[in-house]
Amino acid sequence: MTWEDECFLLSKNKFRENANIINVFSKSRGKVSGLVYGGTSRKIRNYLQISNKLFIIHNSKSENKLGYFKTELVKPISPLYFNDKKKTTAIISLCSILNTLLPDSQPNKKIYNTFENFLNCLDLDNWIILFIFFELSLLKELGYDPNLSNFKSEISNKSEMNKIKIDNIVYEVPAFLILNQLPKKITNPLIMKSLYFTRNLIQKRFFIPNNLIFPKSRILFENYFNLSN
């Protein structure tokens, strides 16, 4: 069985002396695992970086057996931000969440396109807000919609933060998320509270019920905006 596609690298693990097992998020096939022979060689390992966009050719004897990939670099992503800890951690945390929550071999072009759009916007001033909106979009595409727009009538013009009840749990939510708008002013406290809100939804809806380990990189990313640290 042979197919080819574009994809983003979500994870990689060394396998034996000269190979890697990688997980990719492909446009037409969803999350797929496979072997990359020679993956530890200097040529290949230099571009087998988390979040890099690749072109892959997948070969396997059957759908039930682990196949192997031939890989080519399409676009470097992570190397562009090696000197930016916040953006690097953001990239790693999203790839870790996708790697954990995406079902195997089930395409979702909307998540794929939204993820690609986010990666293409990392140089914008409001990239962190787009990160937060991506997490909300991911929740919806995975089957859970908090329906924040239903709380528009409860927003107070005097406060940026609003307490709302979702599934009988009270959350403190920034108004811009409820209104689905970019905030007028981006501050660390606003970002921190937004990230805390989306993390809680993701954890309570997907990670905790399924006994999954939440990525430490996502918590580290959140802490970059905690002024008390």
C-alpha positions, 0 to 999 in steps of 0.5 A, spaced: 500 500 500 503 506 497 500 513 498 503 520 498 501 527 502 503 533 505 504 533 512 506 536 519 511 532 523 508 531 530 513 527 534 519 522 533 522 517 537 529 513 535 528 506 533 534 502 533 541 505 531 539 509 524 531 509 524 526 514 527 518 512 528 515 518 527 507 521 527 505 526 522 499 529 521 497 529 514 492 533 510 488 527 507 490 521 511 490 524 518 495 522 524 499 516 521 505 513 524 511 510 520 518 508 520 524 513 517 530 509 515 536 513 516 532 518 520 538 519 525 543 521 519 545 528 519 541 530 513 535 527 515 535 529 522 536 536 521 529 537 518 525 532 522 524 537 527 517 538 530 512 542 526 516 542 520 512 541 513 514 535 510 512 531 503 512 523 505 511 517 501 508 512 505 509 504 504 506 498 507 504 491 506 497 492 509 493 497 513 494 493 520 502 494 519 507 499 521 509 502 514 515 506 512 516 513 510 520 517 505 521 524 507 522 531 504 522 537 507 517 542 504 517 548 509 521 549 515 517 551 521 521 550 528 528 552 526 525 559 525 524 560 532 529 556 536 531 563 539 524 564 541 522 560 547 515 562 547 514 561 540 518 554 540 514 552 546 507 554 543 509 550 537 511 544 541 505 544 546 500 544 540 504 538 536 503 534 543 496 536 544 494 534 536 499 528 537 495 525 543 488 527 541 487 526 533 485 519 532 489 515 527 488 515 520 482 519 520 483 526 516 480 532 518 482 538 513 479 543 517 484 542 523 489 541 518 488 548 515 487 551 521 493 549 524 497 551 518 494 558 518 496 558 525 503 556 523 503 561 518 501 567 522 507 566 528 510 572 525 504 577 527 504 581 533 497 578 535 500 570 534 498 569 541 491 570 540 491 566 534 494 560 538 488 561 543 483 561 538 486 555 535 485 551 541 478 553 541 477 551 534 480 544 536 475 543 541 469 544 537 472 540 531 474 534 536 466 534 538 466 539 544 463 546 543 463 550 549 458 555 545 461 561 548 457 566 543 451 564 548 453 568 553 454 575 549 448 577 553 451 576 560 457 580 558 459 586 562 462 592 559 465 594 565 469 588 566 474 584 561 473 578 565 466 575 565 464 569 570 460 564 566 457 557 567 459 551 562 457 544 564 455 546 571 462 549 572 464 556 573 469 559 569 472 566 568 472 568 561 475 574 557 470 578 553 474 577 547 473 570 547 465 570 548 465 576 542 469 572 538 473 578 537 481 580 537 482 584 544 483 591 544 489 591 548 493 584 549 496 584 556 500 578 560 494 577 565 489 577 559 493 572 556 494 568 562 487 567 564 485 565 556 490 560 556 488 557 563 481 557 561 482 553 554 487 549 558 481 547 563 476 545 557 481 541 554 483 537 560 476 536 563 473 534 556 479 530 553 485 528 557 482 527 564 476 522 562 481 518 558 487 518 563 491 521 558 497 525 560 497 533 559 503 536 555 508 539 560 510 544 554 503 547 554 503 548 562 510 551 561 507 555 555 502 558 560 507 560 565 511 565 560 505 569 561 505 569 569 508 575 572 508 572 579 513 567 576 
